[in-house]
């Protein structure tokens, strides 16, 4: 019985470790342009299916919609992405 509990805990732990990164990858174009808000704050990578809110500038995209919930839901992933690609202060 103890081995089954450990196996179940390992499966649940592995699922939890993969769930958040998978959600992030499905929500954003991880190799796309970075996005800045209208107040010049870095938000994260370009969300998928956000054509109505994005204005393409040379090397970055500007976010024109008031709703920034996609970035808020994935705040930790966006922060890591910005740091990895060198857009956030370290």
ABEGO torsion letter per residue (X at the ends): XAAAAAAAAAAAAAAAAAAAAAAAAAABBAABBBBBBAAGBBAEBBBBGAAAABBBBAABBBBABABAAAAAAAAAAAAAAAAAAGABBX
